[in-house]
Amino acid sequence: MNDPTVSDDPLKTGGAFGSGLGESAFPEDGKGSLIGQHVGNVRIVEFIGAGGMGEVYLGMDERLDRKVAVKVLSPGLRVSDDVRNRFYREARILSRLDHRSICRLYDLVDSSDSPCLLLEYLDGRPLGELVGSLSEEEILDIGIQVAQALAAAHREGVIHRDLKPDNIMVMADGTVKILDFGIGRLIEDIGPEPVLPAEPAHPKAHCGDTPTIQGAIIGTPRYMSPEQALGEPVTPATDVFSLGIVLFVLLEARSPYATEDAMALLAMIPTVRIEEPPSASPALRNFIMRLLGKDPMERPTAGEAVAGLNRIQEAPQRKRRRIWASAAVFIGVAALVGALVGGRILGEGRYRCRGFERHLEDIWDPGIQEALGSGYQSIGRDHTWSLLQPVFEDYSRQWLTLREDVCQSTWIQREQTPELLDLEVECLDQHLQSMASLLLVLAEDPAATVDRAVQAALALPSMEPCLNADLVRSRVPLPEDPEVRRRVAEARKGIADARALYDTGKYPRGWDVLDSLDPSIRSLEYKPLSALSDYVRGLLLEKLGEIRQAEDVLKEALLEAEVGRDDRLSAQAWIRLVWIRGVVLTDMERIDETIEFAHAALGRLGDDPELEGALANHQSILMMIRGDKQGALDFCMEALRLRKLAFGDSHPKVASTLQNCANVLAEMGDAEGALELAGESLDMRMELLGPIHPSVYISLEGVADILNDLGRKEEALQLRQKAI
């Protein structure tokens, strides 16, 4: 091929967008010469930018009352046949394309002097400005949209040939637009590239991103495919390779090549082995390397790229509705908060979905952490704080992750309505209040709550139901009156305080809090609120020994939950009634009917392993009361399965269920099986709650009893001494 010479693209204007064009290659006095003139129905009102040999203006279509971008050849430029044909080719290409992620052509206005294109006006930011500021989830979203646009172009027989971040616009709502098909080509025209006259590069051009015309080579070196760098005919696979480079650059904020010199790049691209992007997740890393295959025939098509990126995005561990579970494993709360406040904003939608960490400033702040840490240290329970702190950090992290996630689903992905977002946020904020109330109770008297602190923190309500759209929509909405809403929020805070007192064993104080709130709650006549209050009142009455009154209050909570359409609270109340009637009162005449109602309530929820596990656990104990040991074991093992599904393999409720199952096996005469489960429960409680927790003492006694039954009396004695 000819000696390559880098030059500016004769028609490179940066596309039809309103900002971020960079410096022009033209003298200042050449700019803006068309302002005030008309092109058909379009009045040119503002100069936007220039590059190469073209200019872009903002125009107003006075007939349709809309903004357009007007792309023209620079004044004074000699319009050769080659240049004019290039301009027409861009119009011909754009006329074939009608896709939401491709800048639209409205019209080609021809004249004897100079043609111009009327294009969709895009008020966004070039993707190049966002390099280094995007998360992998955002990069996946952008990559899918770009691949969809390429697939649409390829179906119409169009190859872009110059895909790069500066030719991709990100709009305020997070949608993507591909620009500048000025050097694009129709598949039907594929063959040797036309040899265009080379020009000296503009002195301010950056070589790595400069469009090149080198004998038979046209494109931007950094993003070229091997076949493109060799001057061979391009195919749709060329654009796919460029997409792989774009994804690499977005992930790593740098080129995959060791040089930015255009000539060196052209020599390097066909043979160099591109490193894997280290910042990418394994699945995305492997897929990018497929996009970057040297052989065009081995690369995925653009349509296959859409499917592949979608599979990565929709993998179970990445799914939006389960992101909280993986967040707890992968990132600390400080890292997440840093990402939220440090990342650059991707349009207006991204701006809406930042800064939620401010809601934690007065809840999980250094002051309360210091108070708790020093409080436990003063009573010689440092280990409790070391166990408790990560639980609250995980809960904070889950809340932040989900709060941003539901926002993005509304304002960026446009997957749901603002009305649903309001319901999800209302639910998430109630969970955050639960954490705030518990922290205040623990900090107030660490010594009195130390034995229940970790269990109470681990019992904070799961946030996953907040993402159940059917569930949050079904509940009676908040009243419209702002003053009533304020009073509801105050009452919810009081109920959360009472629940925190219940979870930490302060039953009389919890009752006093709710008793003082009751007149205000009743006056609001908002059934979801009074149902929640009565449910917590029922729990407190049970612990205070008022069992019959607890049953009556829980029945009242059921009726209010039905009127308020709070299906989950209704199921919780039925399950608690199973416990009270069956286990506490042993009222066998009504228990079967109560269980049926509990199952019916659960059926309205769909899958809810937390509540299903609680009911199965109660039924296991009921079977033992009735003398059905095999039935007890079956229900216990089902409860164990469900609770592991709900809470993970290590949780106090899992440990408690293991101990229950061990007790059943011991009653059935299977001491070896009982010892295995009881030992597992003991180890779990030691790890979760610390070696001197009362639950650990109970487990030690349980294991000692089983060892004694097995005739291993010396080991049993040692365990009892350890418990003492």
C-alpha positions in Angstrom: 0.0 0.0 0.0 1.0 3.6 -0.3 3.0 5.3 2.4 0.4 6.3 5.0 0.0 9.9 5.9 -2.3 10.9 8.7 -4.8 13.6 8.0 -8.1 15.0 9.2 -11.3 13.6 7.7 -12.5 16.2 5.2 -16.0 16.0 6.7 -15.3 15.2 10.3 -17.4 17.5 12.4 -17.8 15.5 15.5 -21.4 14.7 14.7 -24.7 16.5 15.2 -24.4 17.3 18.9 -24.5 20.4 21.0 -21.3 20.3 23.1 -18.0 18.7 23.6 -16.5 19.1 20.1 -13.1 20.2 21.2 -11.0 22.7 19.2 -11.7 23.5 15.7 -9.2 23.1 12.8 -10.4 26.4 11.4 -9.4 30.0 12.0 -11.8 31.9 14.2 -12.9 34.2 11.5 -14.3 31.3 9.5 -16.8 30.4 12.1 -20.4 31.4 12.3 -20.7 32.8 8.8 -24.1 31.2 8.2 -25.9 32.5 11.4 -29.1 34.1 10.5 -29.4 32.5 7.1 -32.1 30.0 6.0 -31.7 26.5 4.6 -35.2 25.8 3.4 -37.4 26.1 6.5 -34.5 26.0 8.8 -33.1 29.2 10.3 -29.4 28.9 11.4 -29.2 30.3 14.9 -25.9 29.2 16.5 -22.5 27.9 15.6 -21.8 24.6 17.4 -18.4 23.5 16.2 -16.1 22.4 13.4 -13.5 19.9 12.5 -11.7 18.8 9.4 -13.4 20.6 6.5 -17.0 20.8 7.8 -19.0 22.9 10.2 -22.1 22.1 12.4 -24.7 24.7 13.3 -27.8 24.7 15.5 -30.8 25.4 13.4 -34.5 25.9 14.1 -37.0 24.3 11.8 -39.6 27.1 11.8 -42.3 24.9 10.2 -42.0 22.0 12.7 -40.8 24.1 15.6 -37.9 21.8 16.4 -34.1 22.1 16.8 -31.9 20.5 14.1 -28.2 20.2 13.5 -27.1 21.6 10.1 -23.9 20.1 8.7 -22.2 22.0 5.9 -18.9 22.2 4.1 -16.7 25.0 5.4 -17.1 28.3 3.6 -14.4 28.9 1.0 -13.7 25.2 0.6 -13.4 24.0 -3.0 -16.1 21.5 -3.3 -14.5 18.8 -5.4 -16.4 15.8 -6.9 -14.7 13.6 -4.3 -15.8 15.8 -1.4 -19.3 16.2 -2.7 -19.6 12.4 -3.3 -18.4 11.8 0.2 -21.1 14.1 1.5 -23.8 12.4 -0.6 -22.6 9.0 0.6 -23.2 10.0 4.3 -26.7 11.2 3.4 -27.3 7.9 1.4 -26.1 5.9 4.4 -28.1 7.8 7.0 -31.3 7.6 4.9 -31.2 3.8 5.3 -31.0 3.9 9.0 -33.9 4.4 11.4 -32.9 3.3 14.9 -33.3 4.9 18.3 -29.5 4.7 18.9 -28.5 6.3 15.6 -28.5 10.0 14.9 -31.3 10.6 12.3 -31.1 12.3 9.0 -34.0 14.7 8.3 -33.0 16.0 4.9 -30.3 16.6 2.3 -30.4 20.1 0.9 -28.5 20.4 -2.3 -27.3 23.5 -4.1 -24.8 24.4 -6.7 -22.6 26.0 -4.1 -22.5 23.4 -1.3 -24.8 20.7 0.0 -25.9 20.4 3.7 -27.4 17.8 5.9 -30.2 18.4 8.3 -29.7 16.1 11.2 -31.2 15.2 14.6 -30.0 17.7 17.2 -28.5 15.8 20.2 -28.0 17.6 23.4 -25.8 15.2 25.3 -22.2 14.3 26.1 -19.7 12.4 24.0 -18.9 9.1 25.5 -15.2 10.0 25.3 -15.8 12.6 28.1 -17.1 9.8 30.4 -14.1 7.4 30.0 -12.9 6.4 33.5 -16.1 7.4 35.3 -18.4 4.5 34.5 -19.3 1.4 36.4 -19.3 -2.0 34.7 -23.1 -2.0 34.8 -23.2 1.3 33.0 -20.6 0.1 30.4 -22.7 -3.0 29.8 -25.8 -0.9 29.3 -24.0 1.4 26.8 -22.4 -1.6 25.0 -25.7 -3.2 24.5 -27.2 -0.1 23.0 -24.2 0.4 20.7 -24.3 -3.2 19.6 -28.1 -2.9 18.9 -27.4 0.2 16.7 -24.6 -1.6 14.8 -26.8 -4.7 14.3 -29.5 -2.4 12.8 -27.0 -0.7 10.5 -25.5 -4.0 9.4 -29.0 -5.3 8.6 -29.4 -2.3 6.3 -26.1 -3.0 4.6 -24.2 -0.2 6.4 -20.7 -0.4 8.0 -19.7 2.5 10.3 -15.9 2.1 10.0 -15.0 4.7 12.6 -16.7 3.6 15.9 -15.1 5.2 18.9 -16.2 7.0 22.1 -16.2 10.5 20.5 -18.7 9.2 17.9 -21.1 8.0 20.5 -23.3 10.4 22.4 -24.9 9.7 25.8 -28.1 11.6 26.3 -29.5 12.9 29.6 -31.7 9.8 30.1 -28.8 7.4 29.6 -29.7 6.4 26.0 -27.0 6.3 23.4 -26.7 7.7 19.9 -24.1 6.7 17.3 -22.9 9.7 15.1 -20.9 10.4 12.1 -21.3 7.9 9.3 -19.2 10.3 7.2 -16.7 7.5 6.4 -19.2 4.7 6.6 -19.7 2.4 3.7 -22.4 0.3 2.2 -21.8 -3.4 2.1 -22.8 -3.5 -1.5 -19.9 -1.1 -2.2 -17.2 -3.2 -0.4 -14.0 -3.5 -2.4 -10.7 -1.7 -2.4 -10.9 1.6 -0.6 -10.9 4.7 -2.7 -7.6 6.5 -2.6 -8.2 10.0 -1.3 -5.7 12.8 -1.3 -3.9 13.1 1.9 -3.5 16.3 3.9 -1.2 17.3 6.7 -2.6 16.7 10.1 -3.8 19.7 12.1 -1.1 20.5 14.6 -3.5 20.3 17.5 -4.8 16.8 16.6 -4.2 13.8 18.9 -2.7 11.1 16.7 -4.4 8.1 18.4 -7.8 9.5 17.8 -7.2 11.3 14.6 -9.2 10.0 11.6 -6.8 8.9 9.0 -6.7 8.7 5.2 -3.7 6.7 4.3 -3.8 5.6 0.7 -6.5 3.0 1.0 -6.9 3.3 4.8 -9.7 5.4 6.4 -10.5 5.3 10.1 -9.1 6.1 13.6 -6.0 4.0 14.3 -6.7 3.2 17.9 -10.1 1.7 17.1 -9.2 0.0 13.8 -9.5 -3.8 13.2 -6.5 -5.7 11.9 -8.0 -5.9 8.4 -8.8 -2.2 8.4 -5.2 -1.4 9.4 -3.9 -3.5 6.5 -6.1 -1.7 4.0 -8.2 -4.8 3.3 -11.9 -4.6 2.5 -14.0 -4.0 5.6 -17.0 -6.0 6.7 -19.5 -5.7 9.6 -16.9 -7.6 11.7 -14.8 -4.5 11.5 -17.3 -2.5 13.6 -17.5 -5.4 16.1 -13.8 -5.2 16.7 -14.0 -1.5 17.2 -16.8 -2.1 19.7 -14.4 -4.4 21.6 -11.8 -1.6 21.8 -14.4 0.9 22.9 -15.4 -1.4 25.8 -11.8 -2.0 26.7 -11.1 1.8 26.8 -14.3 2.4 28.9 -13.2 -0.2 31.4 -9.5 0.6 31.7 -9.5 4.3 30.8 -6.6 3.7 28.5 -5.8 2.2 25.1 -4.9 -1.5 24.9 -1.9 -0.5 22.8 1.5 0.7 24.1 1.7 3.6 21.7 -0.4 6.5 20.4 1.6 7.1 17.3 -0.6 6.5 14.3 2.0 4.9 12.1 3.2 2.6 14.8 -0.4 1.6 15.6 -1.1 0.7 12.0 1.9 -1.6 12.0 1.1 -3.1 15.4 -2.6 -3.8 15.2 -2.5 -6.8 12.8 -0.1 -8.8 14.9 0.0 -7.6 18.5 -1.8 -9.7 21.2 -4.2 -7.5 23.1 -4.2 -8.0 26.8 -7.4 -9.0 28.6 -9.0 -6.0 30.4 -8.1 -6.6 34.0 -10.9 -4.5 35.5 -13.7 -6.5 33.8 -15.6 -9.3 35.4 -14.5 -12.7 34.1 -17.6 -13.1 31.8 -17.3 -9.6 30.3 -13.5 -10.0 30.0 -13.9 -13.2 28.0 -16.5 -11.8 25.7 -14.5 -8.7 24.9 -11.6 -11.0 23.8 -14.0 -12.7 21.5 -14.9 -9.3 20.0 -11.2 -8.6 19.5 -10.5 -11.8 17.6 -7.9 -11.3 14.8 -9.9 -13.3 12.3 -13.0 -11.5 11.3 -14.8 -14.8 10.8 -14.3 -15.7 14.4 -15.8 -12.6 15.9 -19.5 -12.5 17.0 -21.9 -10.6 14.8 -23.3 -7.4 16.2 -26.6 -9.2 16.9 -24.6 -11.9 18.7 -22.8 -9.2 20.7 -26.2 -7.9 21.8 -27.3 -11.3 23.0 -23.9 -12.0 24.7 -23.8 -8.7 26.5 -27.4 -9.2 27.6 -26.6 -12.6 29.0 -23.8 -11.1 31.0 -26.0 -8.3 32.3 -28.9 -10.7 33.1 -26.8 -13.3 34.9 -28.4 -14.3 38.2 -25.6 -12.7 40.3 -26.0 -9.4 38.4 -29.7 -9.2 38.2 -31.2 -6.0 39.5 -33.5 -7.7 41.9 -30.7 -9.7 43.5 -27.9 -7.1 43.5 -28.1 -6.6 47.2 -27.0 -10.2 47.9 -23.8 -9.9 45.9 -23.1 -6.4 47.0 -22.5 -7.6 50.6 -19.8 -9.9 49.4 -17.9 -7.7 46.9 -17.7 -4.2 48.2 -17.4 -2.4 51.6 -19.7 0.4 52.5 -16.9 3.0 52.3 -16.0 1.9 48.7 -19.7 2.1 47.7 -20.1 5.5 49.2 -17.0 6.7 47.4 -18.2 5.4 44.1 -21.6 7.1 44.6 -20.1 10.5 45.3 -16.9 10.2 43.2 -18.3 8.9 39.9 -19.0 11.5 37.2 -22.6 12.0 36.4 -24.0 10.3 33.3 -26.7 12.8 32.2 -29.7 14.0 34.2 -30.8 10.5 34.9 -27.4 9.6 36.5 -27.6 12.9 38.5 -30.9 11.9 40.0 -29.4 8.6 41.2 -26.4 9.8 43.2 -25.9 11.1 46.7 -28.1 8.7 48.6 -25.4 8.1 51.1 -26.4 11.4 52.8 -29.4 9.5 54.3 -26.9 7.5 56.3 -25.0 10.5 57.7 -27.0 10.7 60.9 -27.6 6.9 61.2 -24.5 5.0 60.6 -22.0 7.7 61.4 -18.6 7.7 63.1 -20.2 9.1 66.3 -22.6 6.2 66.9 -20.0 3.7 65.9 -17.6 5.1 68.4 -20.3 5.1 71.1 -21.1 1.4 70.4 -17.5 0.3 70.2 -16.4 2.0 73.4 -19.6 0.9 75.1 -18.9 -2.8 74.4 -15.2 -2.4 75.2 -16.1 -0.9 78.6 -18.0 -4.1 79.6 -15.3 -6.4 78.1 -17.4 -7.4 75.1 -15.1 -6.2 72.3 -15.9 -9.4 70.4 -19.5 -8.4 70.2 -18.7 -5.2 68.4 -16.4 -7.0 66.0 -19.3 -9.2 65.1 -21.9 -6.4 65.1 -20.1 -3.8 63.0 -20.0 -5.7 59.7 -23.7 -6.6 60.0 -24.6 -2.9 60.0 -22.1 -2.2 57.3 -23.7 -4.9 55.1 -27.2 -3.6 55.7 -26.1 -0.1 54.9 -24.5 -1.3 51.7 -27.6 -3.2 50.7 -29.8 -0.2 51.2 -27.5 2.1 49.2 -27.2 -0.3 46.4 -30.9 -0.9 46.1 -31.8 2.8 46.5 -29.5 3.6 43.5 -30.7 0.6 41.6 -34.5 1.4 41.7 -33.7 5.0 40.8 -31.7 3.9 37.8 -34.4 1.5 36.7 -36.8 4.4 36.7 -34.8 7.3 35.2 -32.1 5.6 33.2 -33.2 2.1 32.1 -36.8 3.4 32.0 -38.0 0.0 33.2 -40.6 1.2 35.6 -42.7 4.2 36.5 -42.0 7.0 39.0 -45.1 5.9 40.9 -43.5 2.5 41.5 -40.3 4.1 42.4 -42.1 6.1 45.1 -43.5 2.9 46.6 -40.1 1.1 46.5 -38.4 4.1 48.2 -41.1 4.3 50.9 -40.5 0.6 51.6 -36.7 1.0 51.6 -36.9 4.0 53.9 -38.9 2.1 56.4 -36.1 -0.5 56.5 -33.5 2.2 57.0 -35.6 3.5 59.9 -35.5 0.0 61.4 -31.7 0.1 61.4 -31.7 3.6 62.8 -34.0 2.7 65.7 -32.0 -0.4 66.6 -28.7 1.5 66.6 -30.2 4.1 69.0 -31.5 1.4 71.4 -28.1 -0.4 71.4 -26.1 2.8 71.9 -28.3 3.9 74.7 -27.4 0.9 76.9 -24.8 -1.5 75.5 -24.6 -3.6 78.6 -28.3 -4.3 78.8 -28.6 -5.3 75.2 -25.3 -7.0 74.5 -26.6 -10.6 74.5 -29.3 -9.7 71.9 -27.4 -7.2 69.8 -26.0 -9.4 67.0 -29.2 -11.4 66.7 -31.3 -8.2 66.6 -29.1 -6.8 63.9 -29.3 -10.0 61.9 -33.1 -9.9 62.3 -33.4 -6.6 60.6 -36.1 -7.0 57.9 -35.1 -8.2 54.5 -35.2 -5.5 51.8 -36.0 -7.9 49.0 -39.8 -7.6 49.4 -39.4 -3.9 48.6 -38.5 -5.0 45.0 -41.7 -7.1 44.6 -43.7 -4.7 42.4 -47.0 -6.5 42.9 -46.5 -6.5 46.7 -45.7 -2.8 47.1 -48.4 -1.8 44.6 -51.1 -3.8 46.4 -50.9 -1.9 49.6 -53.2 1.1 50.2 -51.2 4.1 49.1 -50.2 6.9 51.5 -52.7 9.7 52.0 -52.2 12.7 49.7 -52.2 15.3 52.5 -48.6 16.3 53.2 -49.4 16.8 56.9 -50.9 13.4 57.2 -47.9 11.9 55.5 -45.6 13.6 58.0 -47.6 12.2 60.9 -47.5 8.7 59.3 -43.7 8.9 59.0 -43.5 10.0 62.7 -45.7 7.1 63.7 -43.6 4.6 61.7 -40.5 5.8 63.5 -42.2 5.1 66.8 -43.2 1.6 65.7 -39.7 1.0 64.5 -38.4 2.1 67.9 -40.9 -0.3 69.6 -39.8 -3.2 67.4 -36.1 -2.5 68.2 -37.0 -2.6 71.9 -38.7 -5.9 71.3 -35.8 -7.4 69.4 -33.4 -6.4 72.3 -35.6 -7.8 75.0 -36.9 -4.5 76.4 -40.5 -5.5 76.3 -42.1 -3.1 78.9 -40.5 -0.1 77.2 -41.6 -1.2 73.8 -45.1 -1.5 75.0 -45.0 1.9 76.6 -43.8 3.4 73.3 -46.7 1.9 71.3 -49.2 2.6 74.0 -48.4 6.3 73.8 -48.6 6.3 70.0 -51.9 4.4 69.8 -54.3 7.4 69.9 -52.4 9.2 67.1 -52.2 6.1 65.0 -55.9 5.4 65.3 -56.8 9.0 64.4 -54.9 8.8 61.1 -57.2 5.9 59.9 -54.4 4.6 57.7 -54.9 0.8 57.9 -51.4 -0.4 56.9 -50.0 1.7 59.8 -52.4 0.5 62.4 -52.0 -3.1 61.2 -48.2 -2.8 61.7 -48.6 -1.2 65.1 -51.0 -4.0 66.2 -48.7 -6.7 64.9 -45.8 -5.4 67.0 -48.2 -4.9 70.0 -49.1 -8.6 69.6 -45.5 -9.7 69.7 -44.8 -7.6 72.8 -47.9 -8.9 74.6 -46.8 -12.4 74.0 -43.4 -11.7 75.6 -45.1 -9.9 78.5 -47.1 -13.1 79.2 -50.5 -11.7 78.0 -51.1 -14.6 75.6 -54.9 -14.3 75.1 -54.6 -10.6 74.6 -51.7 -11.1 72.2 -54.0 -13.4 70.2 -56.8 -10.9 70.1 -54.5 -8.0 69.0 -52.9 -10.2 66.2 -56.4 -10.9 64.9 -57.1 -7.2 64.8 -53.8 -6.7 63.0 -55.0 -9.3 60.4 -58.3 -7.5 59.8 -56.5 -4.2 59.4 -53.8 -5.7 57.1 -56.6 -7.1 54.9 -58.3 -3.7 54.6 -54.9 -2.0 54.0 -54.0 -4.7 51.5 -50.7 -5.4 53.2 -50.4 -9.1 52.2 -47.0 -9.7 53.7 -48.0 -8.4 57.1 -51.2 -10.5 56.9 -49.1 -13.6 56.3 -46.7 -12.7 59.2 -49.7 -12.3 61.6 -51.2 -15.7 60.6 -47.8 -17.4 61.1 -47.5 -15.9 64.5 -51.0 -17.1 65.4 -49.9 -20.6 64.4 -47.2 -20.3 67.0 -49.4 -18.9 69.7 -52.4 -21.2 69.2 -50.4 -24.3 68.4 -47.2 -24.1 70.4 -48.0 -21.8 73.3 -51.7 -22.5 73.9 -51.7 -26.0 72.3 -55.2 -25.2 71.0 -55.4 -28.2 68.7 -59.0 -27.6 67.9 -58.2 -24.4 65.9 -54.6 -25.0 64.8 -55.3 -26.8 61.6 -57.6 -24.1 60.3 -55.1 -21.5 61.4 -52.3 -23.3 59.4 -54.6 -23.4 56.3 -55.2 -19.6 56.5 -51.4 -19.1 57.0 -50.7 -21.1 53.8 -53.4 -19.2 51.9 -51.8 -15.9 53.0 -48.4 -17.1 51.8 -49.9 -18.1 48.5 -50.7 -14.5 47.7 -47.0 -13.6 48.1 -45.4 -16.0 45.7 -42.0 -17.2 46.8 -41.1 -15.9 50.3 -38.6 -18.4 51.8 -38.3 -16.4 55.0 -41.9 -16.6 56.0 -42.3 -20.1 54.5 -39.4 -21.2 56.7 -40.9 -19.7 59.8 -44.2 -21.6 59.2 -42.4 -24.9 58.5 -40.4 -24.5 61.7 -43.6 -24.0 63.7 -45.2 -27.0 62.1 -42.2 -29.1 63.0 -42.7 -28.3 66.7 -46.4 -28.9 66.4 -45.7 -32.4 65.0 -43.5 -33.2 68.0 -46.3 -32.0 70.4 -48.6 -34.3 68.5 -46.1 -37.2 68.8 -45.5 -37.4 65.0 -41.7 -37.6 65.1 -41.2 -38.3 61.4 -43.6 -35.5 60.5 -41.6 -33.2 62.8 -38.3 -34.2 61.1 -39.8 -33.6 57.6 -41.0 -30.1 58.5 -37.8 -29.3 60.3 -35.6 -30.3 57.3 -37.9 -28.2 55.0 -37.6 -25.3 57.4 -33.8 -25.7 57.3 -33.8 -25.6 53.5 -36.0 -22.6 53.3 -34.1 -20.6 55.9 -30.8 -21.3 54.2 -32.4 -20.0 51.0 -33.7 -16.9 52.8 -30.7 -16.1 55.0 -27.7 -18.0 53.6 -25.9 -20.9 55.1 -24.9 -19.1 58.3 -27.5 -17.2 60.3 -28.9 -17.5 63.9 -32.2 -18.8 62.5 -30.4 -21.5 60.5 -28.5 -22.4 63.7 -31.7 -22.6 65.7 -33.4 -24.8 63.1 -30.3 -27.1 63.0 -30.7 -27.5 66.8 -34.4 -28.2 66.5 -33.7 -30.9 63.9 -31.0 -32.4 66.1 -33.5 -32.6 69.0 -36.0 -34.4 66.7 -33.3 -36.9 65.6 -32.3 -37.5 69.2 -36.0 -38.2 70.1 -36.1 -40.7 67.2 -33.0 -42.5 68.5 -30.6 -41.3 65.9 -27.9 -40.0 68.2 -25.2 -39.9 65.6 -27.3 -37.8 63.2 -28.4 -35.6 66.1 -24.7 -35.0 67.1 -23.8 -34.0 63.6 -26.6 -31.3 63.4 -26.1 -30.1 66.9 -22.4 -29.7 66.4 -23.0 -27.7 63.2 -25.4 -25.5 65.2 -22.8 -25.0 67.9 -20.1 -24.0 65.5 -22.4 -21.6 63.7 -23.5 -19.9 66.9 -19.8 -19.6 68.1 -18.9 -17.9 64.8 -21.9 -15.6 64.6 -22.5 -14.7 68.3 -19.2 -15.2 70.0 -18.0 -17.9 72.5 -19.8 -16.5 75.6 -23.2 -15.9 74.2 -26.1 -17.5 76.0 -27.2 -19.4 72.8 -23.7 -21.0 72.7 -24.3 -22.2 76.3 -27.6 -23.8 75.2 -25.9 -25.5 72.2 -23.0 -26.8 74.4 -25.6 -28.4 76.8 -27.4 -29.9 73.8 -24.3 -31.5 72.4 -23.3 -32.7 75.9 -26.7 -34.4 76.3 -26.3 -36.2 73.0 -22.7 -37.3 73.8 -24.0 -38.6 77.1 -26.6 -40.7 75.3 -23.9 -42.1 73.1 -21.9 -43.2 76.2 -19.2 -40.6 75.6 -19.5 -39.3 79.1 -16.0 -37.9 79.5 -16.5 -35.7 76.4 -19.9 -34.6 77.7 -18.4 -33.6 81.0 -15.7 -31.6 79.4 -18.4 -29.7 77.3 -20.4 -29.0 80.4 -17.4 -27.6 82.2 -16.7 -25.5 79.2 -20.2 -24.2 79.3 -19.8 -23.3 82.9 
